[in-house]
Amino acid sequence: MKTNSNASDVVLSYIKALDKGEYDAAVKYLNDGVRIKGPAGESFIKPNEFINMLRQYRGRYELKKTFTDGGDVCLLYYLVTPAAKVFMCSWYHVLDGKIDSILSVFDPQAFAYLEK
């Protein structure tokens, strides 16, 4: 079993791929059974479903702070999309070199207008 000493590298490489719009590269950092939860009750367990949702928002990450503790990585950042700039916190867990869970906290009202 691989150690999680490179958890921060895995998460930051994933973020870098998303920032470049390299979604096919980004999905390779996600475990096949990844668990992803957001503040409005949304959840994903299939990497491609989550990445396809991210494609719609075309967000760019403005990282403010990164905390790492073993396989856990916490990011404080602004997600900048063409329609909104939202402050977020995401807690990633890395296992065997891949992201195995993501829990994000933000104000979902920032994206409410998109669902109309």
Protein Blocks (a to p, Z undefined) as FASTA:
>chain_A
ZZfklmmmmmmmmmmmmmnopaklmmmmpcfkbccddfkopacfbfklmmmmmmmnopac
ddfbdcdehjaccdddddddfkbccddddddddeehiafbdcddddfklmmmmmZZ
